[in-house]
Amino acid sequence: MKEKTESFVITGEDTRLAYLHAWKPKVVMGGEAKYSAIIIIPKTNAEMIGTLNRAVEAAYAEGREKLKDEDGNVPELSEIDTPLKDGDTETYGSTKFDGCVFFRASTTIAPGIVDKDFKPITDHSQVYSGIYAKVSLSFYAYNKGRRGIAVSMHNLMKIADGEPMWRNRTPESDFR
């Protein structure tokens, strides 16, 4: 097991998940199939936002060697791709997350999914886009043509149900 560092974060109970692919990996933009989620943190949680910013900085410091260009130069953090997005000014596709910070986290390994009592959740209908969950994450540097900081998702702990996001319409709602 990898040692916990400042680049490892567990989000708080006010974290909401969108575009959640926790049960079956999905191919995004022609890449490798991954389990993933958009992690949404309200800006009112300044402590968590600070923790996330420190995780980005820690991943940058830990990954300096990986971030070097062909001449051995390390770009400034402000010059590379970073994961944290301002939901008031940026979107994920056509979705806007007003009043929040958001970012994508993914993994090729199925995340562990538990309830607040650490009991595994196996009912797929209980884990969907819109739930509130704690998420364990690792921030890391990458250099694959572009350089930046990305986020790996490890485990999910469902905290509460939330208003479903982007759920398909039901026949009842369409035809009654």
ABEGO torsion letter per residue (X at the ends): XBBBBAABBBBBAABBBBGBBAABBBBBGGBBBBBBBBBBBBAABAAAAAAAAAAAAAAAAAAAAAABBAAGBBBBAAABBBABBBAAABBBEABBBBGBBBBBBBBABBBBBBBAAGBBBABAAABBBGBBBBBBBBBBBBBBGBBEBBBBBABBBBABBBBBBGBBBBAAAAAX
